[in-house]
Amino acid sequence: MRSGCSDLQRHAGRLLVVGALATGLAWAALPAAGSRRESGWRQGVFPVVSFVAYTSHFGTRSGPWGRVEPHYGLDIAAPMGSPIRNWWGGTVQSVINDSTCGLGLVIRSGDYEHIYCHLSGRVSAGTYRSGPVQLRQGQPVRTGELIGHIGVSGRSTGPHLHWGMRHRGAWMDPAVVLRAMVRARQSGGGAVRSVAPSVPPAPSVAQSR
Ligand SMILES: [Zn+2]
């Protein structure tokens, strides 16, 4: 999981479109009261509260030493220490503490796993802690819940969230999900049908909010 921001400029143009969409999402994505029965992509929450920029897209990219390497996620720059919210209600599958992801979380929501890397805070005895946040494996987390703060842990050259996503075990581009969320909101309904056919269905997990 390579997550540095050393190629910030290289991909900036390609990310502008998604950036414009998600900036709106960041402010509009808190689930409204009574929305728990809505289906489809409208329920998702953009994970970065203080969005600054997309700094690296999903796919292949040039690494810090010029080698082409895969990048299994979307890098979202944000101010150091700013809040990260849970994209979709689920369960903490694992707490990460390694040299690449740094401090991180894997959360499972149905067929989806969403991965959050480079967090600030600390991990001890399998528990991630940052401010009021305390998360450990098996713990339920609500949609939109504060799950951590932006940091530079692991292999990172600046404060950002590396946001990864797997569907049934296969890596997918989180930007595809963001676009589906935007389309669902624009159409004003549950709107799974309005989503491009290549997008798998939204997680079918009960919302605990
Ligand atoms: Zn990354």
Boltz pocket constraint, residues with backbone or C-beta under 6 A from the ligand:
constraints:
  - pocket:
      binder: B
      contacts: [[A, 1], [A, 2], [A, 3], [A, 4], [A, 56], [A, 71], [A, 73], [A, 74], [A, 75], [A, 161], [A, 162], [A, 163]]
      max_distance: 6.0
